[in-house]
């Protein structure tokens, strides 16, 4: 190969990387957001199962939510908080590496809200 051909190939590869890298970062942030949303949905369903057995909701945050029925382990890094009341519960979840979305669950208000 000549030096000119190598420079052309390096230019093409650089252009492709410049296009692909921002998209990769967005896909990665969406994956972290999906982790937070799935964890919130799982804990919300577990809260309802807990209510069927104990007739009360349980306040928890982070790994302490693993005591709910059916929850074995939550995703690493997800900030999850559940606030129980006598008639329902609200919960929030987000991931620091995500896009900044905070997912909210309101059991009395119909479920998931973004």
N, C-alpha and C positions, 0 to 999 in steps of 0.2 A: 504494500500500500504506500501511496505517496503521502507526504505531509498534508497536502490539500485535502485529500479524501478523508484522512483522519480528523481534520478540523471540521469538515462538513458533517461527518457522523456525530462528532461531539456536540455540534450545534443543534442537530436534530434531537439527540437524546436530551440535551438541556431543555429544549422547548417542550418536549413531552413531559419531563419531570415538572416543569413549571406549571403545566396544565393539570397534571394528576395530583400533585401534592395538596392543594387546597381542597379538592374533592375528597381525598382520603381523610383529611382532618374533619370534614363535615360528616362523613359516614361514621367515623369513629365517635364523634360527639353524639350522633343519633343513637348509636349502639349503647352508650352510657345512659342516655335518656330512657331508652327502652328497658334497661335493667331497673331503673328507678320505678318506672310505671308498672312493670310486672311484679316487683316486690310489693308495691302498694296494693295492687289488686289481690295478690295472694294473702297479704295480711288482712285486708278487708273481708275476704271470704272466711278466713280463720276467725276473725272477730265475730262474725255471724254464727259460726259453729260453736264458739265459746259461749255466746249468748244463749244458744239453745240448751246447753248443758248447765250453765251457772245462773242464768237469768240476769246477767249483768255484763257490761262491757269492761274491757281491761285497758287501762292506759299503759303505754309502753313506748320505748324509743330504742332504735338501733337493734343490737343483738338481744336485748331483753324481750323483743317480740317473738323470739324463737320458742318461748314457752306456750305460745298459742297452738292449738291442735292443728296438725298437718304442716307446720312450719319447722323444717329441719335446720336450714341455714339460709340466711339472706345474702344477697350479693355484696361483695366487698366494696366498701367505699360509699354505699348508698346511705344518705342521711334520711332516716325515716322516723317520724314521730306520730303517735296516735294519742289523741285526747278523748277520753271517754266521758260521757254524761249519763244521766239516768235513762235517757230515752234514745241515745244513739252515740255516734262517735264521729270525729273528724280526724283526718290524717293527711300528712304532707310527706312527699318524698322528692329528693333531687340527688344529683350526683355532681361532685365538684368538677369532674372532667367532662361533663355534658355541656349542652348549649346554654345552660342557665335556666332552663324550664323548671318550674316547681309544680309538681302534680299534686292535686288536692282531692281528697275523697270526703264527701259529706254523706253519711248514711241516711240522714233525714232529708237531704236535698236532692237525692236521686243518684248518688254515686260519684263517678270520676268527673273532675273538672280540671281544665288546664289553665 
